[in-house]
Amino acid sequence: MYYTYMLRCADGSLYTGITTDPARRFAQHTGKRPGGAKYTASRRPMRVEAVWRAPDHTAAAQLEYHIKTLTKAQKEQLIRGHTPDSLSLASFSRIQTQPDGRRIPMLFVCYPKCSTCKKARAFLDAHDIPAEVRDIKEENPTEQELRDWHARSGLPLKRLFNTSGQLYRSLELSKKLPGMSEDEQFALLASDGMLVRRPILVAEGFALFGFRQKEWEEKL
């Protein structure tokens, strides 16, 4: 897996490069490991600002080249998520990292026997996306977690229910939910993980319920 990255130095300048391991490369640039660049050796890198996962080495190198042709103002815009018209990121996925380049683990809540959850897990593995795995049946989400994830998802509350599950049908919730308050619905969801739509992928700025590959690709 190849990545194109941008890091900020102590003098405010931005350095762009490619690597197979952003955390290792940042450690090299800061002198904690041998192999850093001459440019960063004299400018003291402070933090990784952005990382994009590339399809292959050639694509990573091409993105590096195009970023280096941007002005400083355009690079700052790119870091903030505004892509200049002259740059295409269609083949790349921006990934979340800590300031030292380490990936920020996400929370992947699933039911291991579920075929859709297996597909979602395979997607994460194929894209080298680290995630803490949690069995939704063994450790069902708490009411507070559900409230938080619901807010991050932007979905109507009813979309958090596993409407195809046996428990949902046996409780006849399709008839009962319209008459329940939000508090009652959250309490019900927290009572049994099998009532909750799965899989769930939780990150700092979003929560995804159910696996739709295109949606996950856009977020990740």
N, C-alpha and C positions, 0 to 999 in steps of 0.2 A: 504494500500500500504506500502510495506517495502523497506528500502534502506540500503545498505552497504556503509559506508563512510570512507574516510581517511582525517585526518586533521593534520596540521603541528604545532608543538609547538615552543616556543621561543628558545629552545635549539637545534632546528633542527630535533628533533625526530618526528616520525610519529605514530599517534594513529589510530586504526581501530575499528569501532563499527557498530552497526545496530540501526535503528530508524524508526519511521513512519513519522518523520518530521525533516529533516536535519537542518533547521533554528532554530527550538526550541531546538534541541539537542546541537547545537553549542552554543546557549545562555546559556544552562546549564553548558557546559564545561568551558565557560569563566566566570562563576559566576554571570551572569546577571539574571539567574533564578536558583532556587534550583534543585539539582538532578544530578550534574556533577559527573564524575568519579574521583577516588582518584589519578589516574595517571596524569590526566590533571590539577588537582587542584594545583599541585606544579610545573607545567611546562608551564603555560600560553599559551594556544592555540592561534595561530595567524590567521589561515585561513583554510577553507575547501579546500582540494586539489582535491578531486575526489568523485563523488557519483554515485552509480549504483542502478538502480531500479531493484528489485528482484521479481520473481513470487509470493513468499510467505515468511513467516517468516523462515521456514526451509532452504530455498535456501539462504536467506540473511545471516543466521547464518553460513551456510557452506562456503559461500564466505568469510565471516569475518575470519573464521578459516584458510582457505587456504592462505589468504593474510598475516595473522600473521606468517605463516611458511616461508614466503619469506625473503630473505636477505634485508638489507637496500637498496643496489644497485638495486635489483629487484623491490622493491617498488617504487623507484624513476623512473625506467623505465616504470612501470605501470602507474604512474601519467602522464608521457609524452605520453602515448598511446601505448607503446610497451608491449604486453602481454607475460610474460614468458611462455615457452613451458609447464611447469608443471601446468599452470592455464588455465581453460576454462571459457570464459565469454559468451558462446553461449546463455545461458538462461537469460542474463542480458543486460540492456540498460544503457549506461552511459548518465547522464543528465548534462546539463549545470547549474551551480549555481554561485552566487556571492560569494565572500570570506567568507561571514557570513552564507552561506548555503541557502540563499533564491534563489528560482528558477528565472532564467532570462526569463522574458516573451518574447514570440515570437510574430511576427505579422502574423495573419491569415487573408488573403484577400480572400473574397468569394462573391458569389451571393447567398443569403439565399434560393432562390427557386430552386437552382440547386441540383439535387439528389446526384451528386458526392461530392459537397461541404458539404452536410449533412452527408455523409459517413465519410468524412475527419474530420468534427467537432466531430462526435461520437468517432472516433479513438482517437482524442486528449483528449476528456473527459474520455474515458476508461483508458487511460494511465496517467491520472493526469498531463497533460502537459498544463501549463498556457499559454494563448495567448491573445493578444489584437485583437479583431475581427473588421474587417472593411468591409463594403459593397462596393464591387467594382463598382457597378452602381451608388451609391450615392456619392462616393468619389473615383474617378478613379485615378490610380497611375500617378504621375507626370513623365515627361520625365526623370528627374534626377534619380528618384527612379527606373524607369525601366532600365536605364543604369547600375545602381548599382546592381540591382537584377540580371540582365543578366550576369554581370561579375561574380557574386557569383555562378550562376547556372552552368556555363560551357556549356550551350546549344547553338546551332546555333540560331541566332536571329529569324528565321522563326518559331522555336518551341515555341515562346512566344505568337503566335497568336492563338486565339480560332477558329480554322478552321471549327469547326462544328456549329458555331453560325450563326444565320440568317443574322446579319450585315455583317459578313465576306463574305457570299455567295452573298448577294445583291450588294455588292461593287465589286464583281468579283475579289477579291484579289488574288485568285489562279493564275490568268493570269497577274495581275499587279505587284505583289511583286518582281518577278525576275528582273524587270527593275527599281526598286526603290533603292535608296541609303540607307545606314544604318540610316542616319539622317532623311530621309523621313519616314522610317519605324518606328523609335522611336517616331517621331512627330505624326504619325498616331495612334500608340498604345495609346499615351497619350491623344488623342482627345476623346476617348470613352472607358470606362472600359469594355464594352461588347465585344470589340475586343481582349481582353487579355485572355489568357488561365488561367483557374482557376480550383481549388483553388491555392493560392500561400501561402507558408509558408516561412517566412523570419526569419533567426536567424543570430547570429554574423558571422558565417563562411560559411553560405550556403543559397541558396534560391531554393525552390522546386516548380516547376510549374506542376499542375495537381496532382491527387492523385493516386499513386501506393503504396499500403500498404507495400510491401516488401521494397521499396526504403525508405519510411518514417521510417520504423522500423530500418533500418540500420543506418540512420542519427540520429535518436532520441534515 
